[in-house]
Amino acid sequence: MSESAVQSNSPEIASTVPSKTNAIFPLLFSGLVLGVGWAIRGVFGHEWGAAWAGSMGCLAVIVAANREDWLKRAPILASVGAVGWGLGGMMSYGLVIGYCRGVDFGNVYYGYTMLSIIGGLYGFVGGGLFGLGLESGGEKKAAWHSLIVEMFVVGFLVYVVLVDFMELRMTPPRSDNWARCLGAAIALAWFLHRGGFHRALRVAAYGALGGGFGFAFGNLIQTLGTVIGIPINMWNVMEFTLGFFGGVGMAYAVLTRDWPESGTPSKSLNWLGIGFFAVLLPLANRLAAMKTEHFAPTAERLGIADVQGFVDSQLSTATLTWLAFSTMVVLFWWWSQRRDGFSLKVGIAILLAIHSIHYASLGAIKTSILYTPFELTNTRLWYFPILFMIACLWIVFGRREISFPALSPVRETEKQWMTILIGLLALFAVFALISISSHNEPLNNAQVRF
């Protein structure tokens, strides 16, 4: 990314004197929200689960930034970000993690590097689409229809070239949808560069940096935790780490730029956003991830005689939970839009809280948490306390005004980005060496690529 790629010619810039103090809360808040969202996503999986977590992370950045023009467009911005983060949900990475559990440097280093690519693609597309939503508006509008077509076509072509023709397989025999995501990311990057959306391109880059580093670092924590014998779900810790650093990356990119005013928000687009991220997205997760085959084994394991009754009860509870929370969001948004003088900074924070508790609640139902013995080592029990802690952070620090840029503006050059890339490759070699030295034999579920 060149020096010119991060300059702006917009005459309307919201900017005041930067302060490092202003940046601490937004970075931490955004990281924690996307982190816990991604941890809950582990219960649901795939595209719909990733999209829900992504919508939480994007809402968190908006709430933490506390800009009036973004708060007014929060529903549609959250939906755009959800689509971006959700796109990466098609990628398979179970075998990649298995490569990191071996004892030979080549396979382990390959595993960490591929994890960073997968995490980077999550963050690049998610951060890029979210950043485009932030930067577009007013006189500078994005041709979203063209972008969608370009991402689809280039994703298809890259898959055909890399996988079908060149046979570059990341995790055979698993699917290689990473190539489709790579093509979509290439198309997005070119669209942003071509259209002069350089701030959005920077959000994509830092989202990729955070997601890529977070996935690799999280897996290192998981490996060491497994070797040491820490009695918690280390896989869940890895998921949290990916989300945390992805959220920090997006927030950092937003905070270290001045941004043009967005213009008047569209009421119809906001309602479309509410319908997508608060109603359809939760419903898709409910239908895709909560079926009879998910609950029947749990009933049998718990020794419940009436298996079908247990299944029906869980499915009904999940449906009622979805209906209650979705209705709550719709009614709250309708009420807030008709109340003069209502504080948007409080309103969108409440919207984020409802949306997050909704996800955690469905996750609790999916894992039958009420039928599980209470153990502090069960990470699934941590979601609600973490959300409560995040709410307390917002109450104490979140209502302060944030200046833009909140940190001194940074102008990265292509040389600096190349240095970061080389540094990451070297760091992953260190991760591989640490992993190998921590155990003498391959860990459970270790895989060999070469």
VENSUL-V196108 format. One record per residue. RES is the residue in one small letter. PHI is phi as a letter, one per 30 degrees, with the letter a starting at -180 (NA if undefined). OMEGA is omega in degrees with one decimal (999 if undefined). Layout:
res=RES phi=PHI omega=OMEGA
res=RES phi=PHI omega=OMEGA
This chain:
res=m phi=NA omega=-174.1
res=s phi=d omega=178.9
res=e phi=e omega=-178.6
res=s phi=d omega=-176.4
res=a phi=d omega=-178.0
res=v phi=c omega=178.1
res=q phi=d omega=179.0
res=s phi=b omega=176.3
res=n phi=c omega=-176.5
res=s phi=d omega=-179.5
res=p phi=d omega=-174.7
res=e phi=c omega=-175.5
res=i phi=b omega=175.8
res=a phi=c omega=-175.3
res=s phi=a omega=173.3
res=t phi=b omega=-177.2
res=v phi=d omega=-178.3
res=p phi=d omega=178.0
res=s phi=b omega=-179.4
res=k phi=d omega=179.8
res=t phi=d omega=-179.3
res=n phi=d omega=-171.5
res=a phi=d omega=-173.2
res=i phi=d omega=-178.5
res=f phi=d omega=-179.3
res=p phi=e omega=179.3
res=l phi=d omega=-178.5
res=l phi=d omega=-178.2
res=f phi=d omega=-178.9
res=s phi=d omega=179.4
res=g phi=d omega=-178.8
res=l phi=d omega=-178.0
res=v phi=d omega=179.2
res=l phi=d omega=177.5
res=g phi=d omega=-180.0
res=v phi=d omega=176.2
res=g phi=d omega=179.9
res=w phi=d omega=175.2
res=a phi=d omega=176.8
res=i phi=d omega=178.6
res=r phi=e omega=177.7
res=g phi=e omega=177.8
res=v phi=d omega=-173.8
res=f phi=c omega=177.8
res=g phi=i omega=170.5
res=h phi=h omega=-169.4
res=e phi=d omega=-175.7
res=w phi=d omega=178.0
res=g phi=d omega=178.6
res=a phi=d omega=-179.9
res=a phi=d omega=179.5
res=w phi=d omega=178.0
res=a phi=d omega=179.3
res=g phi=d omega=178.0
res=s phi=d omega=176.3
res=m phi=d omega=-179.0
res=g phi=d omega=-180.0
res=c phi=d omega=175.0
res=l phi=d omega=-179.5
res=a phi=d omega=178.3
res=v phi=d omega=179.3
res=i phi=d omega=179.7
res=v phi=d omega=-177.4
res=a phi=d omega=180.0
res=a phi=d omega=171.9
res=n phi=i omega=175.7
res=r phi=c omega=-174.6
res=e phi=e omega=-176.6
res=d phi=d omega=177.4
res=w phi=d omega=178.0
res=l phi=d omega=180.0
res=k phi=d omega=-178.6
res=r phi=c omega=-172.4
res=a phi=e omega=-177.2
res=p phi=d omega=-178.6
res=i phi=d omega=176.8
res=l phi=d omega=177.7
res=a phi=d omega=-179.5
res=s phi=d omega=178.0
res=v phi=d omega=177.6
res=g phi=d omega=178.6
res=a phi=d omega=178.7
res=v phi=d omega=-179.3
res=g phi=d omega=179.6
res=w phi=d omega=-178.8
res=g phi=d omega=-178.1
res=l phi=e omega=-179.0
res=g phi=d omega=-178.8
res=g phi=d omega=178.4
res=m phi=d omega=-176.1
res=m phi=d omega=177.5
res=s phi=c omega=-179.3
res=y phi=b omega=-179.5
res=g phi=e omega=179.4
res=l phi=d omega=179.7
res=v phi=d omega=176.7
res=i phi=d omega=176.8
res=g phi=d omega=177.7
res=y phi=d omega=-178.2
res=c phi=d omega=-176.1
res=r phi=c omega=179.9
res=g phi=d omega=-176.1
res=v phi=b omega=178.0
res=d phi=c omega=-170.6
res=f phi=e omega=-175.2
res=g phi=e omega=-179.1
res=n phi=d omega=-177.7
res=v phi=d omega=178.3
res=y phi=d omega=176.0
res=y phi=e omega=-179.9
res=g phi=d omega=-179.5
res=y phi=d omega=-179.9
res=t phi=d omega=179.5
res=m phi=d omega=175.5
res=l phi=d omega=179.7
res=s phi=d omega=177.6
res=i phi=d omega=179.3
res=i phi=d omega=177.9
res=g phi=d omega=178.5
res=g phi=d omega=177.8
res=l phi=d omega=173.3
res=y phi=e omega=-173.9
res=g phi=d omega=-177.4
res=f phi=d omega=-178.3
res=v phi=d omega=179.0
res=g phi=d omega=179.2
res=g phi=d omega=-178.5
res=g phi=d omega=179.3
res=l phi=d omega=177.1
res=f phi=d omega=178.5
res=g phi=d omega=177.3
res=l phi=d omega=175.9
res=g phi=d omega=178.6
res=l phi=d omega=-172.3
res=e phi=d omega=-179.2
res=s phi=d omega=-177.2
res=g phi=k omega=-177.1
res=g phi=i omega=-179.9
res=e phi=d omega=-177.1
res=k phi=c omega=-176.2
res=k phi=c omega=179.5
res=a phi=c omega=175.3
res=a phi=d omega=-173.6
res=w phi=d omega=-179.2
res=h phi=d omega=177.6
res=s phi=d omega=179.7
res=l phi=d omega=-179.0
res=i phi=d omega=179.7
res=v phi=d omega=-178.9
res=e phi=d omega=180.0
res=m phi=d omega=179.8
res=f phi=d omega=-176.2
res=v phi=d omega=-178.8
res=v phi=d omega=175.9
res=g phi=e omega=178.2
res=f phi=d omega=-177.4
res=l phi=d omega=179.7
res=v phi=d omega=177.3
res=y phi=d omega=-178.9
res=v phi=d omega=-177.3
res=v phi=d omega=-173.8
res=l phi=d omega=-173.4
res=v phi=c omega=-176.2
res=d phi=d omega=-176.4
res=f phi=d omega=-176.0
res=m phi=d omega=178.5
res=e phi=h omega=174.9
res=l phi=d omega=-177.6
res=r phi=c omega=178.2
res=m phi=d omega=-174.6
res=t phi=b omega=178.5
res=p phi=d omega=7.8
res=p phi=c omega=-179.9
res=r phi=d omega=-179.4
res=s phi=d omega=179.7
res=d phi=c omega=178.9
res=n phi=d omega=173.9
res=w phi=e omega=-178.8
res=a phi=d omega=176.3
res=r phi=d omega=178.5
res=c phi=d omega=177.5
res=l phi=d omega=177.7
res=g phi=d omega=177.8
res=a phi=d omega=179.1
res=a phi=d omega=177.8
res=i phi=d omega=179.1
res=a phi=d omega=179.0
res=l phi=d omega=-179.6
res=a phi=d omega=-179.7
res=w phi=d omega=178.2
res=f phi=d omega=-178.8
res=l phi=d omega=179.7
res=h phi=d omega=-178.4
res=r phi=d omega=-177.0
res=g phi=d omega=179.3
res=g phi=i omega=177.7
res=f phi=d omega=-171.7
res=h phi=d omega=175.5
res=r phi=d omega=178.5
res=a phi=d omega=178.0
res=l phi=d omega=178.7
res=r phi=d omega=175.2
res=v phi=d omega=177.0
res=a phi=d omega=-177.6
res=a phi=d omega=-179.9
res=y phi=d omega=172.3
res=g phi=d omega=177.5
res=a phi=d omega=179.1
res=l phi=d omega=179.3
res=g phi=d omega=-179.7
res=g phi=d omega=-179.9
res=g phi=d omega=177.5
res=f phi=d omega=-176.8
res=g phi=d omega=-179.8
res=f phi=d omega=-179.4
res=a phi=d omega=-179.4
res=f phi=d omega=177.9
res=g phi=d omega=178.4
res=n phi=d omega=174.2
res=l phi=d omega=176.9
res=i phi=d omega=179.5
res=q phi=d omega=-179.2
res=t phi=d omega=-179.2
res=l phi=d omega=177.6
res=g phi=d omega=177.6
res=t phi=d omega=-179.8
res=v phi=d omega=-179.2
res=i phi=d omega=-179.5
res=g phi=j omega=176.9
res=i phi=d omega=-170.3
res=p phi=d omega=175.8
res=i phi=b omega=179.7
res=n phi=d omega=-176.5
res=m phi=d omega=175.0
res=w phi=d omega=178.4
res=n phi=d omega=176.6
res=v phi=d omega=177.4
res=m phi=d omega=179.0
res=e phi=d omega=178.2
res=f phi=d omega=-177.2
res=t phi=d omega=176.4
res=l phi=e omega=-179.0
res=g phi=d omega=-177.7
res=f phi=d omega=-177.4
res=f phi=d omega=173.3
res=g phi=d omega=177.2
res=g phi=d omega=177.6
res=v phi=d omega=179.8
res=g phi=d omega=178.4
res=m phi=d omega=-177.3
res=a phi=d omega=179.8
res=y phi=d omega=179.9
res=a phi=d omega=179.6
res=v phi=d omega=-173.6
res=l phi=d omega=-176.3
res=t phi=c omega=173.7
res=r phi=b omega=166.2
res=d phi=c omega=-172.4
res=w phi=b omega=176.6
res=p phi=d omega=175.4
res=e phi=d omega=-171.8
res=s phi=d omega=-176.2
res=g phi=j omega=-176.8
res=t phi=d omega=-179.4
res=p phi=d omega=177.4
res=s phi=c omega=179.3
res=k phi=d omega=-178.9
res=s phi=d omega=178.0
res=l phi=d omega=177.7
res=n phi=d omega=177.2
res=w phi=d omega=174.5
res=l phi=d omega=177.2
res=g phi=d omega=177.0
res=i phi=e omega=-179.5
res=g phi=d omega=-178.1
res=f phi=d omega=-170.0
res=f phi=d omega=-176.5
res=a phi=c omega=-177.1
res=v phi=c omega=-175.1
res=l phi=d omega=-179.7
res=l phi=d omega=174.8
res=p phi=d omega=179.3
res=l phi=d omega=178.4
res=a phi=d omega=176.8
res=n phi=d omega=178.2
res=r phi=d omega=-175.8
res=l phi=d omega=-174.8
res=a phi=d omega=-171.0
res=a phi=c omega=-176.2
res=m phi=b omega=-177.5
res=k phi=b omega=-178.5
res=t phi=e omega=-176.5
res=e phi=d omega=177.0
res=h phi=d omega=-174.2
res=f phi=c omega=-178.2
res=a phi=e omega=177.8
res=p phi=d omega=178.2
res=t phi=d omega=178.5
res=a phi=d omega=179.6
res=e phi=d omega=179.4
res=r phi=d omega=-179.8
res=l phi=d omega=179.5
res=g phi=i omega=178.9
res=i phi=d omega=-175.8
res=a phi=d omega=-178.0
res=d phi=d omega=-176.6
res=v phi=d omega=-177.6
res=q phi=d omega=176.9
res=g phi=d omega=177.5
res=f phi=d omega=-180.0
res=v phi=d omega=-179.5
res=d phi=d omega=179.4
res=s phi=d omega=-179.7
res=q phi=d omega=180.0
res=l phi=d omega=178.6
res=s phi=d omega=178.4
res=t phi=d omega=178.9
res=a phi=d omega=179.8
res=t phi=d omega=178.9
res=l phi=d omega=177.3
res=t phi=d omega=176.9
res=w phi=e omega=-177.7
res=l phi=d omega=-177.6
res=a phi=d omega=-176.9
res=f phi=d omega=179.3
res=s phi=d omega=177.1
res=t phi=d omega=179.6
res=m phi=d omega=179.9
res=v phi=d omega=-179.0
res=v phi=d omega=-179.5
res=l phi=d omega=179.6
res=f phi=d omega=179.5
res=w phi=d omega=178.1
res=w phi=d omega=-179.5
res=w phi=d omega=-176.4
res=s phi=d omega=-179.0
res=q phi=d omega=-178.6
res=r phi=c omega=-177.8
res=r phi=c omega=179.7
res=d phi=d omega=177.0
res=g phi=i omega=-179.7
res=f phi=d omega=-178.2
res=s phi=d omega=179.4
res=l phi=d omega=-178.9
res=k phi=d omega=175.2
res=v phi=d omega=-176.7
res=g phi=d omega=-178.9
res=i phi=d omega=174.9
res=a phi=d omega=176.9
res=i phi=d omega=178.0
res=l phi=e omega=177.5
res=l phi=d omega=-179.8
res=a phi=d omega=179.3
res=i phi=d omega=-178.5
res=h phi=d omega=-179.1
res=s phi=d omega=178.5
res=i phi=d omega=176.1
res=h phi=e omega=-179.4
res=y phi=d omega=179.9
res=a phi=d omega=-179.1
res=s phi=d omega=176.7
res=l phi=d omega=175.9
res=g phi=d omega=178.1
res=a phi=d omega=177.8
res=i phi=d omega=-178.9
res=k phi=e omega=-178.9
res=t phi=c omega=179.4
res=s phi=h omega=-171.9
res=i phi=d omega=-179.3
res=l phi=d omega=179.6
res=y phi=c omega=-177.7
res=t phi=c omega=177.7
res=p phi=e omega=-178.1
res=f phi=d omega=176.4
res=e phi=b omega=-179.9
res=l phi=d omega=-179.7
res=t phi=d omega=178.3
res=n phi=d omega=-174.9
res=t phi=d omega=178.7
res=r phi=d omega=178.8
res=l phi=d omega=-175.3
res=w phi=d omega=-170.5
res=y phi=d omega=-177.9
res=f phi=d omega=175.3
res=p phi=d omega=178.4
res=i phi=d omega=177.3
res=l phi=d omega=177.0
res=f phi=d omega=178.2
res=m phi=d omega=178.2
res=i phi=d omega=178.1
res=a phi=d omega=178.3
res=c phi=d omega=177.1
res=l phi=d omega=-179.7
res=w phi=d omega=-179.6
res=i phi=d omega=-177.2
res=v phi=d omega=-171.3
res=f phi=c omega=-166.2
res=g phi=d omega=-176.2
res=r phi=c omega=176.5
res=r phi=d omega=178.8
res=e phi=d omega=178.7
res=i phi=c omega=176.9
res=s phi=d omega=179.2
res=f phi=b omega=-4.7
res=p phi=d omega=-179.0
res=a phi=d omega=170.1
res=l phi=c omega=179.9
res=s phi=e omega=-177.7
res=p phi=e omega=179.8
res=v phi=c omega=177.7
res=r phi=c omega=-178.7
res=e phi=d omega=174.8
res=t phi=c omega=177.3
res=e phi=d omega=179.5
res=k phi=d omega=179.5
res=q phi=d omega=177.5
res=w phi=d omega=177.7
res=m phi=d omega=176.8
res=t phi=d omega=177.4
res=i phi=d omega=-179.4
res=l phi=d omega=179.1
res=i phi=d omega=178.0
res=g phi=d omega=178.1
res=l phi=d omega=179.0
res=l phi=d omega=176.6
res=a phi=d omega=179.5
res=l phi=d omega=179.4
res=f phi=d omega=173.9
res=a phi=d omega=176.2
res=v phi=d omega=176.6
res=f phi=e omega=-178.7
res=a phi=d omega=179.9
res=l phi=d omega=177.9
res=i phi=d omega=180.0
res=s phi=d omega=-177.5
res=i phi=d omega=-177.2
res=s phi=d omega=-176.4
res=s phi=d omega=-179.4
res=h phi=a omega=-176.8
res=n phi=c omega=-179.3
res=e phi=c omega=176.4
res=p phi=e omega=178.6
res=l phi=d omega=177.6
res=n phi=e omega=178.7
res=n phi=i omega=174.8
res=a phi=d omega=-179.8
res=q phi=b omega=179.1
res=v phi=b omega=179.0
res=r phi=c omega=-176.5
res=f phi=b omega=999
